[in-house]
Amino acid sequence: MEPKSDKPRIVPCPSCGGDSVFAPSNRWRPFCSERCREHDLGAWASESFRVQAAPPTEDQDLPH
Ligand SMILES: [Zn+2]
């Protein structure tokens, strides 16, 4: 076994860039907290919704 496994791995939080414990004890990993996790998912969801809401321009050029 490697000695590194004894210590939790610290990774930068994708949302705030702070220290995040990448271990089973951190249910929000790789995020540092629930707030950061929800913030990131919210941004992703809103962006996805915006893309789906935008009408495909190619279809508008097709003859009806
Ligand atoms: Zn964070």
N, CA, C, O and the ligand as a Tripos MOL2 file, in Angstrom:
@<TRIPOS>MOLECULE
protein
  257   255    65     0     0
PROTEIN
NO_CHARGES

@<TRIPOS>ATOM
      1 N           0.8410   -1.2080    0.0000 N.3       1 MET1
      2 CA          0.0000    0.0000    0.0000 C.3       1 MET1
      3 C           0.8660    1.2450    0.0000 C.2       1 MET1
      4 O           1.9340    1.2750    0.6120 O.2       1 MET1
      5 N           0.4080    2.2460   -0.6740 N.am      2 GLU2
      6 CA          1.1710    3.4860   -0.7220 C.3       2 GLU2
      7 C           0.8410    4.3840    0.4670 C.2       2 GLU2
      8 O          -0.3090    4.4670    0.8990 O.2       2 GLU2
      9 N           1.8530    5.0430    0.9800 N.am      3 PRO3
     10 CA          1.6320    5.9650    2.1110 C.3       3 PRO3
     11 C           0.6610    7.0880    1.7700 C.2       3 PRO3
     12 O           0.0510    7.6780    2.6620 O.2       3 PRO3
     13 N           0.5190    7.3820    0.4860 N.am      4 LYS4
     14 CA         -0.3510    8.4900    0.0900 C.3       4 LYS4
     15 C          -1.8210    8.1920    0.4120 C.2       4 LYS4
     16 O          -2.6220    9.1090    0.5990 O.2       4 LYS4
     17 N          -2.1590    6.9160    0.4720 N.am      5 SER5
     18 CA         -3.5480    6.5540    0.7020 C.3       5 SER5
     19 C          -3.9960    6.9160    2.1140 C.2       5 SER5
     20 O          -5.1920    6.9680    2.4000 O.2       5 SER5
     21 N          -3.0320    7.1650    2.9910 N.am      6 ASP6
     22 CA         -3.4020    7.5060    4.3630 C.3       6 ASP6
     23 C          -4.0000    8.8980    4.4540 C.2       6 ASP6
     24 O          -4.8470    9.1680    5.3050 O.2       6 ASP6
     25 N          -3.5470    9.7820    3.5650 N.am      7 LYS7
     26 CA         -4.0450   11.1560    3.6070 C.3       7 LYS7
     27 C          -5.0620   11.3890    2.5040 C.2       7 LYS7
     28 O          -4.9100   10.8670    1.4000 O.2       7 LYS7
     29 N          -6.0780   12.1550    2.7850 N.am      8 PRO8
     30 CA         -7.0720   12.4710    1.7550 C.3       8 PRO8
     31 C          -6.4360   13.3230    0.6630 C.2       8 PRO8
     32 O          -5.5730   14.1600    0.9260 O.2       8 PRO8
     33 N          -6.8760   13.0920   -0.5450 N.am      9 ARG9
     34 CA         -6.3400   13.8510   -1.6700 C.3       9 ARG9
     35 C          -7.0550   15.1950   -1.7550 C.2       9 ARG9
     36 O          -8.2830   15.2770   -1.7160 O.2       9 ARG9
     37 N          -6.2540   16.2310   -1.8710 N.am     10 ILE10
     38 CA         -6.8110   17.5760   -1.9790 C.3      10 ILE10
     39 C          -6.7810   18.0160   -3.4340 C.2      10 ILE10
     40 O          -5.7280   18.0260   -4.0710 O.2      10 ILE10
     41 N          -7.9330   18.3750   -3.9440 N.am     11 VAL11
     42 CA         -8.0280   18.8320   -5.3290 C.3      11 VAL11
     43 C          -8.6610   20.2170   -5.3410 C.2      11 VAL11
     44 O          -9.4090   20.5610   -4.4250 O.2      11 VAL11
     45 N          -8.3750   21.0070   -6.3520 N.am     12 PRO12
     46 CA         -9.0020   22.3260   -6.4510 C.3      12 PRO12
     47 C         -10.4800   22.2040   -6.8130 C.2      12 PRO12
     48 O         -10.8570   21.4690   -7.7260 O.2      12 PRO12
     49 N         -11.2940   22.9330   -6.0840 N.am     13 CYS13
     50 CA        -12.7330   22.9040   -6.3550 C.3      13 CYS13
     51 C         -12.9960   23.5170   -7.7300 C.2      13 CYS13
     52 O         -12.5570   24.6380   -7.9890 O.2      13 CYS13
     53 N         -13.7000   22.8110   -8.6180 N.am     14 PRO14
     54 CA        -13.9830   23.3330   -9.9620 C.3      14 PRO14
     55 C         -14.8070   24.6120   -9.9450 C.2      14 PRO14
     56 O         -14.8100   25.3680  -10.9170 O.2      14 PRO14
     57 N         -15.5000   24.8510   -8.8490 N.am     15 SER15
     58 CA        -16.3890   26.0080   -8.7830 C.3      15 SER15
     59 C         -15.6750   27.2290   -8.2330 C.2      15 SER15
     60 O         -15.6750   28.2870   -8.8610 O.2      15 SER15
     61 N         -15.0610   27.0850   -7.0510 N.am     16 CYS16
     62 CA        -14.4540   28.2400   -6.3990 C.3      16 CYS16
     63 C         -12.9340   28.1790   -6.4240 C.2      16 CYS16
     64 O         -12.2780   29.1680   -6.0960 O.2      16 CYS16
     65 N         -12.3570   27.0390   -6.8060 N.am     17 GLY17
     66 CA        -10.9160   26.9310   -6.8650 C.3      17 GLY17
     67 C         -10.2620   26.7000   -5.5220 C.2      17 GLY17
     68 O          -9.0350   26.6850   -5.4240 O.2      17 GLY17
     69 N         -11.0580   26.5200   -4.4910 N.am     18 GLY18
     70 CA        -10.5100   26.2730   -3.1690 C.3      18 GLY18
     71 C         -10.1350   24.8190   -2.9670 C.2      18 GLY18
     72 O         -10.3090   23.9880   -3.8580 O.2      18 GLY18
     73 N          -9.6180   24.5240   -1.7860 N.am     19 ASP19
     74 CA         -9.2290   23.1540   -1.4930 C.3      19 ASP19
     75 C         -10.4630   22.2830   -1.2960 C.2      19 ASP19
     76 O         -11.3800   22.6420   -0.5580 O.2      19 ASP19
     77 N         -10.4720   21.1440   -1.9610 N.am     20 SER20
     78 CA        -11.5700   20.2090   -1.8130 C.3      20 SER20
     79 C         -11.0080   18.8380   -1.5150 C.2      20 SER20
     80 O         -10.0800   18.3860   -2.1840 O.2      20 SER20
     81 N         -11.5610   18.1730   -0.5170 N.am     21 VAL21
     82 CA        -11.0980   16.8390   -0.1410 C.3      21 VAL21
     83 C         -11.7240   15.8090   -1.0720 C.2      21 VAL21
     84 O         -12.9330   15.5790   -1.0560 O.2      21 VAL21
     85 N         -10.8620   15.1940   -1.8860 N.am     22 PHE22
     86 CA        -11.3720   14.1820   -2.8120 C.3      22 PHE22
     87 C         -11.3400   12.8310   -2.1140 C.2      22 PHE22
     88 O         -10.4020   12.0520   -2.2870 O.2      22 PHE22
     89 N         -12.3730   12.5610   -1.3220 N.am     23 ALA23
     90 CA        -12.4640   11.3140   -0.5630 C.3      23 ALA23
     91 C         -13.9330   10.9940   -0.3490 C.2      23 ALA23
     92 O         -14.7900   11.8740   -0.4380 O.2      23 ALA23
     93 N         -14.2200    9.7280   -0.0670 N.am     24 PRO24
     94 CA        -15.6260    9.3290    0.1710 C.3      24 PRO24
     95 C         -16.2920   10.1520    1.2630 C.2      24 PRO24
     96 O         -17.5160   10.2750    1.2910 O.2      24 PRO24
     97 N         -15.4960   10.7130    2.1560 N.am     25 SER25
     98 CA        -16.0700   11.5150    3.2390 C.3      25 SER25
     99 C         -16.6360   12.8230    2.7050 C.2      25 SER25
    100 O         -17.4790   13.4500    3.3460 O.2      25 SER25
    101 N         -16.1690   13.2320    1.5310 N.am     26 ASN26
    102 CA        -16.6700   14.4560    0.9270 C.3      26 ASN26
    103 C         -17.6770   14.0860   -0.1530 C.2      26 ASN26
    104 O         -17.3010   13.7410   -1.2740 O.2      26 ASN26
    105 N         -18.9630   14.1600    0.1930 N.am     27 ARG27
    106 CA        -19.9980   13.7290   -0.7510 C.3      27 ARG27
    107 C         -20.1320   14.6970   -1.9160 C.2      27 ARG27
    108 O         -20.7660   14.3770   -2.9210 O.2      27 ARG27
    109 N         -19.5410   15.8770   -1.7870 N.am     28 TRP28
    110 CA        -19.6650   16.8830   -2.8440 C.3      28 TRP28
    111 C         -18.4620   16.8840   -3.7770 C.2      28 TRP28
    112 O         -18.3650   17.7200   -4.6750 O.2      28 TRP28
    113 N         -17.5390   15.9340   -3.5580 N.am     29 ARG29
    114 CA        -16.3420   15.9090   -4.4010 C.3      29 ARG29
    115 C         -16.7140   15.8410   -5.8720 C.2      29 ARG29
    116 O         -17.7590   15.2660   -6.1760 O.2      29 ARG29
    117 N         -15.9560   16.3750   -6.7980 N.am     30 PRO30
    118 CA        -14.7020   17.1020   -6.5050 C.3      30 PRO30
    119 C         -14.9200   18.5190   -5.9860 C.2      30 PRO30
    120 O         -13.9570   19.2740   -5.8480 O.2      30 PRO30
    121 N         -16.1480   18.8930   -5.7010 N.am     31 PHE31
    122 CA        -16.4070   20.2310   -5.1860 C.3      31 PHE31
    123 C         -16.1470   20.2450   -3.6920 C.2      31 PHE31
    124 O         -16.1030   19.1960   -3.0490 O.2      31 PHE31
    125 N         -15.9740   21.4400   -3.1410 N.am     32 CYS32
    126 CA        -15.6210   21.5580   -1.7340 C.3      32 CYS32
    127 C         -16.8620   21.5980   -0.8690 C.2      32 CYS32
    128 O         -16.7800   21.3480    0.3340 O.2      32 CYS32
    129 N         -18.0020   21.9050   -1.4460 N.am     33 SER33
    130 CA        -19.2030   22.0260   -0.6290 C.3      33 SER33
    131 C         -20.4410   21.8650   -1.5050 C.2      33 SER33
    132 O         -20.3650   21.8560   -2.7340 O.2      33 SER33
    133 N         -21.5860   21.7380   -0.8280 N.am     34 GLU34
    134 CA        -22.8430   21.5950   -1.5670 C.3      34 GLU34
    135 C         -23.1290   22.8310   -2.4020 C.2      34 GLU34
    136 O         -23.6430   22.7440   -3.5180 O.2      34 GLU34
    137 N         -22.7900   23.9720   -1.8460 N.am     35 ARG35
    138 CA        -23.0510   25.2240   -2.5720 C.3      35 ARG35
    139 C         -22.3090   25.2460   -3.8990 C.2      35 ARG35
    140 O         -22.8820   25.5940   -4.9310 O.2      35 ARG35
    141 N         -21.0440   24.8770   -3.8710 N.am     36 CYS36
    142 CA        -20.2530   24.8980   -5.0990 C.3      36 CYS36
    143 C         -20.7820   23.8610   -6.0950 C.2      36 CYS36
    144 O         -20.8010   24.1020   -7.3020 O.2      36 CYS36
    145 N         -21.2030   22.7260   -5.5850 N.am     37 ARG37
    146 CA        -21.6920   21.6820   -6.4810 C.3      37 ARG37
    147 C         -22.9810   22.1440   -7.1620 C.2      37 ARG37
    148 O         -23.1360   22.0010   -8.3750 O.2      37 ARG37
    149 N         -23.8920   22.6890   -6.3830 N.am     38 GLU38
    150 CA        -25.1560   23.1330   -6.9640 C.3      38 GLU38
    151 C         -24.9500   24.3230   -7.8850 C.2      38 GLU38
    152 O         -25.6490   24.4830   -8.8850 O.2      38 GLU38
    153 N         -23.9810   25.1530   -7.5310 N.am     39 HIS39
    154 CA        -23.7160   26.3130   -8.3780 C.3      39 HIS39
    155 C         -23.2370   25.8650   -9.7520 C.2      39 HIS39
    156 O         -23.6430   26.4180  -10.7750 O.2      39 HIS39
    157 N         -22.3670   24.8530   -9.7630 N.am     40 ASP40
    158 CA        -21.8260   24.3810  -11.0320 C.3      40 ASP40
    159 C         -22.9060   23.6840  -11.8440 C.2      40 ASP40
    160 O         -23.0190   23.9010  -13.0500 O.2      40 ASP40
    161 N         -23.6970   22.8510  -11.1890 N.am     41 LEU41
    162 CA        -24.7630   22.1400  -11.8990 C.3      41 LEU41
    163 C         -25.8020   23.1260  -12.4170 C.2      41 LEU41
    164 O         -26.3540   22.9370  -13.5010 O.2      41 LEU41
    165 N         -26.0700   24.1750  -11.6490 N.am     42 GLY42
    166 CA        -27.0340   25.1730  -12.0750 C.3      42 GLY42
    167 C         -26.5550   25.8930  -13.3190 C.2      42 GLY42
    168 O         -27.3390   26.1600  -14.2300 O.2      42 GLY42
    169 N         -25.2870   26.2030  -13.3580 N.am     43 ALA43
    170 CA        -24.7280   26.8820  -14.5150 C.3      43 ALA43
    171 C         -24.7920   25.9650  -15.7340 C.2      43 ALA43
    172 O         -25.0860   26.4060  -16.8450 O.2      43 ALA43
    173 N         -24.5160   24.6940  -15.5090 N.am     44 TRP44
    174 CA        -24.5530   23.7490  -16.6210 C.3      44 TRP44
    175 C         -25.9820   23.5940  -17.1290 C.2      44 TRP44
    176 O         -26.2150   23.5620  -18.3370 O.2      44 TRP44
    177 N         -26.9310   23.4990  -16.2150 N.am     45 ALA45
    178 CA        -28.3270   23.2980  -16.5910 C.3      45 ALA45
    179 C         -28.8530   24.5140  -17.3570 C.2      45 ALA45
    180 O         -29.5420   24.3630  -18.3650 O.2      45 ALA45
    181 N         -28.5330   25.7020  -16.8860 N.am     46 SER46
    182 CA        -29.0230   26.9060  -17.5480 C.3      46 SER46
    183 C         -28.4240   27.0190  -18.9500 C.2      46 SER46
    184 O         -29.0920   27.4530  -19.8890 O.2      46 SER46
    185 N         -27.1660   26.6280  -19.0760 N.am     47 GLU47
    186 CA        -26.5280   26.6990  -20.3900 C.3      47 GLU47
    187 C         -27.1540   25.6800  -21.3400 C.2      47 GLU47
    188 O         -27.3620   25.9600  -22.5200 O.2      47 GLU47
    189 N         -27.4520   24.4900  -20.8040 N.am     48 SER48
    190 CA        -28.0640   23.4520  -21.6200 C.3      48 SER48
    191 C         -29.4580   23.8770  -22.0610 C.2      48 SER48
    192 O         -29.8640   23.6500  -23.2010 O.2      48 SER48
    193 N         -30.1770   24.4940  -21.1400 N.am     49 PHE49
    194 CA        -31.5290   24.9510  -21.4650 C.3      49 PHE49
    195 C         -31.4780   26.0330  -22.5460 C.2      49 PHE49
    196 O         -32.3200   26.0650  -23.4430 O.2      49 PHE49
    197 N         -30.4890   26.9130  -22.4530 N.am     50 ARG50
    198 CA        -30.3730   27.9930  -23.4270 C.3      50 ARG50
    199 C         -30.1090   27.4240  -24.8170 C.2      50 ARG50
    200 O         -30.6380   27.9240  -25.8100 O.2      50 ARG50
    201 N         -29.2890   26.3770  -24.8830 N.am     51 VAL51
    202 CA        -28.9720   25.7780  -26.1660 C.3      51 VAL51
    203 C         -30.2070   25.1130  -26.7570 C.2      51 VAL51
    204 O         -30.4680   25.2180  -27.9550 O.2      51 VAL51
    205 N         -30.9750   24.4170  -25.8920 N.am     52 GLN52
    206 CA        -32.1630   23.7360  -26.3850 C.3      52 GLN52
    207 C         -33.2390   24.7430  -26.7940 C.2      52 GLN52
    208 O         -34.0170   24.4900  -27.7140 O.2      52 GLN52
    209 N         -33.2790   25.8840  -26.1040 N.am     53 ALA53
    210 CA        -34.3090   26.8750  -26.3930 C.3      53 ALA53
    211 C         -34.0270   27.5870  -27.7110 C.2      53 ALA53
    212 O         -34.9480   28.0700  -28.3690 O.2      53 ALA53
    213 N         -32.7520   27.6540  -28.0960 N.am     54 ALA54
    214 CA        -32.4150   28.3420  -29.3240 C.3      54 ALA54
    215 C         -32.8550   27.5100  -30.5250 C.2      54 ALA54
    216 O         -32.4960   26.3360  -30.6180 O.2      54 ALA54
    217 N         -33.6150   28.0840  -31.4320 N.am     55 PRO55
    218 CA        -34.0680   27.3450  -32.6060 C.3      55 PRO55
    219 C         -32.9100   27.1040  -33.5640 C.2      55 PRO55
    220 O         -32.0630   27.9770  -33.7500 O.2      55 PRO55
    221 N         -32.8730   25.9340  -34.1660 N.am     56 PRO56
    222 CA        -31.8170   25.6390  -35.1450 C.3      56 PRO56
    223 C         -31.9530   26.5180  -36.3760 C.2      56 PRO56
    224 O         -32.9930   26.5230  -37.0340 O.2      56 PRO56
    225 N         -30.9170   27.2490  -36.6790 N.am     57 THR57
    226 CA        -30.9940   28.2110  -37.7750 C.3      57 THR57
    227 C         -31.0630   27.5080  -39.1320 C.2      57 THR57
    228 O         -31.6050   28.0500  -40.0950 O.2      57 THR57
    229 N         -30.5120   26.3090  -39.1950 N.am     58 GLU58
    230 CA        -30.4980   25.6150  -40.4850 C.3      58 GLU58
    231 C         -31.9110   25.2490  -40.9230 C.2      58 GLU58
    232 O         -32.2260   25.2850  -42.1120 O.2      58 GLU58
    233 N         -32.7610   24.8970  -39.9600 N.am     59 ASP59
    234 CA        -34.1270   24.5230  -40.3070 C.3      59 ASP59
    235 C         -34.8880   25.7200  -40.8640 C.2      59 ASP59
    236 O         -35.7640   25.5570  -41.7120 O.2      59 ASP59
    237 N         -34.5610   26.9120  -40.3970 N.am     60 GLN60
    238 CA        -35.2790   28.0930  -40.8630 C.3      60 GLN60
    239 C         -34.9580   28.3780  -42.3420 C.2      60 GLN60
    240 O         -35.7610   28.9950  -43.0430 O.2      60 GLN60
    241 N         -33.8100   27.9370  -42.8020 N.am     61 ASP61
    242 CA        -33.4360   28.1920  -44.1810 C.3      61 ASP61
    243 C         -34.0830   27.1810  -45.1450 C.2      61 ASP61
    244 O         -34.1310   27.4060  -46.3540 O.2      61 ASP61
    245 N         -34.5750   26.0710  -44.5920 N.am     62 LEU62
    246 CA        -35.1860   25.0660  -45.4430 C.3      62 LEU62
    247 C         -36.5490   25.5400  -45.9180 C.2      62 LEU62
    248 O         -37.2700   26.1900  -45.1620 O.2      62 LEU62
    249 N         -36.9140   25.2280  -47.1490 N.am     63 PRO63
    250 CA        -38.2500   25.6070  -47.6730 C.3      63 PRO63
    251 C         -39.3500   24.8090  -46.9740 C.2      63 PRO63
    252 O         -39.1900   23.6110  -46.7420 O.2      63 PRO63
    253 N         -40.4080   25.4310  -46.6540 N.am     64 HIS64
    254 CA        -41.5210   24.7720  -45.9680 C.3      64 HIS64
    255 C         -42.5370   24.2550  -46.9750 C.2      64 HIS64
    256 O         -43.5470   23.6690  -46.5880 O.2      64 HIS64
    257 ZN        -15.8050   25.3410   -3.8300 Zn       65 ZN65
@<TRIPOS>BOND
     1     1     2 1
     2     2     3 1
     3     3     4 2
     4     3     5 am
     5     5     6 1
     6     6     7 1
     7     7     8 2
     8     7     9 am
     9     9    10 1
    10    10    11 1
    11    11    12 2
    12    11    13 am
    13    13    14 1
    14    14    15 1
    15    15    16 2
    16    15    17 am
    17    17    18 1
    18    18    19 1
    19    19    20 2
    20    19    21 am
    21    21    22 1
    22    22    23 1
    23    23    24 2
    24    23    25 am
    25    25    26 1
    26    26    27 1
    27    27    28 2
    28    27    29 am
    29    29    30 1
    30    30    31 1
    31    31    32 2
    32    31    33 am
    33    33    34 1
    34    34    35 1
    35    35    36 2
    36    35    37 am
    37    37    38 1
    38    38    39 1
    39    39    40 2
    40    39    41 am
    41    41    42 1
    42    42    43 1
    43    43    44 2
    44    43    45 am
    45    45    46 1
    46    46    47 1
    47    47    48 2
    48    47    49 am
    49    49    50 1
    50    50    51 1
    51    51    52 2
    52    51    53 am
    53    53    54 1
    54    54    55 1
    55    55    56 2
    56    55    57 am
    57    57    58 1
    58    58    59 1
    59    59    60 2
    60    59    61 am
    61    61    62 1
    62    62    63 1
    63    63    64 2
    64    63    65 am
    65    65    66 1
    66    66    67 1
    67    67    68 2
    68    67    69 am
    69    69    70 1
    70    70    71 1
    71    71    72 2
    72    71    73 am
    73    73    74 1
    74    74    75 1
    75    75    76 2
    76    75    77 am
    77    77    78 1
    78    78    79 1
    79    79    80 2
    80    79    81 am
    81    81    82 1
    82    82    83 1
    83    83    84 2
    84    83    85 am
    85    85    86 1
    86    86    87 1
    87    87    88 2
    88    87    89 am
    89    89    90 1
    90    90    91 1
    91    91    92 2
    92    91    93 am
    93    93    94 1
    94    94    95 1
    95    95    96 2
    96    95    97 am
    97    97    98 1
    98    98    99 1
    99    99   100 2
   100    99   101 am
   101   101   102 1
   102   102   103 1
   103   103   104 2
   104   103   105 am
   105   105   106 1
   106   106   107 1
   107   107   108 2
   108   107   109 am
   109   109   110 1
   110   110   111 1
   111   111   112 2
   112   111   113 am
   113   113   114 1
   114   114   115 1
   115   115   116 2
   116   115   117 am
   117   117   118 1
   118   118   119 1
   119   119   120 2
   120   119   121 am
   121   121   122 1
   122   122   123 1
   123   123   124 2
   124   123   125 am
   125   125   126 1
   126   126   127 1
   127   127   128 2
   128   127   129 am
   129   129   130 1
   130   130   131 1
   131   131   132 2
   132   131   133 am
   133   133   134 1
   134   134   135 1
   135   135   136 2
   136   135   137 am
   137   137   138 1
   138   138   139 1
   139   139   140 2
   140   139   141 am
   141   141   142 1
   142   142   143 1
   143   143   144 2
   144   143   145 am
   145   145   146 1
   146   146   147 1
   147   147   148 2
   148   147   149 am
   149   149   150 1
   150   150   151 1
   151   151   152 2
   152   151   153 am
   153   153   154 1
   154   154   155 1
   155   155   156 2
   156   155   157 am
   157   157   158 1
   158   158   159 1
   159   159   160 2
   160   159   161 am
   161   161   162 1
   162   162   163 1
   163   163   164 2
   164   163   165 am
   165   165   166 1
   166   166   167 1
   167   167   168 2
   168   167   169 am
   169   169   170 1
   170   170   171 1
   171   171   172 2
   172   171   173 am
   173   173   174 1
   174   174   175 1
   175   175   176 2
   176   175   177 am
   177   177   178 1
   178   178   179 1
   179   179   180 2
   180   179   181 am
   181   181   182 1
   182   182   183 1
   183   183   184 2
   184   183   185 am
   185   185   186 1
   186   186   187 1
   187   187   188 2
   188   187   189 am
   189   189   190 1
   190   190   191 1
   191   191   192 2
   192   191   193 am
   193   193   194 1
   194   194   195 1
   195   195   196 2
   196   195   197 am
   197   197   198 1
   198   198   199 1
   199   199   200 2
   200   199   201 am
   201   201   202 1
   202   202   203 1
   203   203   204 2
   204   203   205 am
   205   205   206 1
   206   206   207 1
   207   207   208 2
   208   207   209 am
   209   209   210 1
   210   210   211 1
   211   211   212 2
   212   211   213 am
   213   213   214 1
   214   214   215 1
   215   215   216 2
   216   215   217 am
   217   217   218 1
   218   218   219 1
   219   219   220 2
   220   219   221 am
   221   221   222 1
   222   222   223 1
   223   223   224 2
   224   223   225 am
   225   225   226 1
   226   226   227 1
   227   227   228 2
   228   227   229 am
   229   229   230 1
   230   230   231 1
   231   231   232 2
   232   231   233 am
   233   233   234 1
   234   234   235 1
   235   235   236 2
   236   235   237 am
   237   237   238 1
   238   238   239 1
   239   239   240 2
   240   239   241 am
   241   241   242 1
   242   242   243 1
   243   243   244 2
   244   243   245 am
   245   245   246 1
   246   246   247 1
   247   247   248 2
   248   247   249 am
   249   249   250 1
   250   250   251 1
   251   251   252 2
   252   251   253 am
   253   253   254 1
   254   254   255 1
   255   255   256 2
@<TRIPOS>SUBSTRUCTURE
     1 MET1         2 RESIDUE 1 A MET
     2 GLU2         6 RESIDUE 1 A GLU
     3 PRO3        10 RESIDUE 1 A PRO
     4 LYS4        14 RESIDUE 1 A LYS
     5 SER5        18 RESIDUE 1 A SER
     6 ASP6        22 RESIDUE 1 A ASP
     7 LYS7        26 RESIDUE 1 A LYS
     8 PRO8        30 RESIDUE 1 A PRO
     9 ARG9        34 RESIDUE 1 A ARG
    10 ILE10       38 RESIDUE 1 A ILE
    11 VAL11       42 RESIDUE 1 A VAL
    12 PRO12       46 RESIDUE 1 A PRO
    13 CYS13       50 RESIDUE 1 A CYS
    14 PRO14       54 RESIDUE 1 A PRO
    15 SER15       58 RESIDUE 1 A SER
    16 CYS16       62 RESIDUE 1 A CYS
    17 GLY17       66 RESIDUE 1 A GLY
    18 GLY18       70 RESIDUE 1 A GLY
    19 ASP19       74 RESIDUE 1 A ASP
    20 SER20       78 RESIDUE 1 A SER
    21 VAL21       82 RESIDUE 1 A VAL
    22 PHE22       86 RESIDUE 1 A PHE
    23 ALA23       90 RESIDUE 1 A ALA
    24 PRO24       94 RESIDUE 1 A PRO
    25 SER25       98 RESIDUE 1 A SER
    26 ASN26      102 RESIDUE 1 A ASN
    27 ARG27      106 RESIDUE 1 A ARG
    28 TRP28      110 RESIDUE 1 A TRP
    29 ARG29      114 RESIDUE 1 A ARG
    30 PRO30      118 RESIDUE 1 A PRO
    31 PHE31      122 RESIDUE 1 A PHE
    32 CYS32      126 RESIDUE 1 A CYS
    33 SER33      130 RESIDUE 1 A SER
    34 GLU34      134 RESIDUE 1 A GLU
    35 ARG35      138 RESIDUE 1 A ARG
    36 CYS36      142 RESIDUE 1 A CYS
    37 ARG37      146 RESIDUE 1 A ARG
    38 GLU38      150 RESIDUE 1 A GLU
    39 HIS39      154 RESIDUE 1 A HIS
    40 ASP40      158 RESIDUE 1 A ASP
    41 LEU41      162 RESIDUE 1 A LEU
    42 GLY42      166 RESIDUE 1 A GLY
    43 ALA43      170 RESIDUE 1 A ALA
    44 TRP44      174 RESIDUE 1 A TRP
    45 ALA45      178 RESIDUE 1 A ALA
    46 SER46      182 RESIDUE 1 A SER
    47 GLU47      186 RESIDUE 1 A GLU
    48 SER48      190 RESIDUE 1 A SER
    49 PHE49      194 RESIDUE 1 A PHE
    50 ARG50      198 RESIDUE 1 A ARG
    51 VAL51      202 RESIDUE 1 A VAL
    52 GLN52      206 RESIDUE 1 A GLN
    53 ALA53      210 RESIDUE 1 A ALA
    54 ALA54      214 RESIDUE 1 A ALA
    55 PRO55      218 RESIDUE 1 A PRO
    56 PRO56      222 RESIDUE 1 A PRO
    57 THR57      226 RESIDUE 1 A THR
    58 GLU58      230 RESIDUE 1 A GLU
    59 ASP59      234 RESIDUE 1 A ASP
    60 GLN60      238 RESIDUE 1 A GLN
    61 ASP61      242 RESIDUE 1 A ASP
    62 LEU62      246 RESIDUE 1 A LEU
    63 PRO63      250 RESIDUE 1 A PRO
    64 HIS64      254 RESIDUE 1 A HIS
    65 ZN65       257 GROUP 0 **** ****
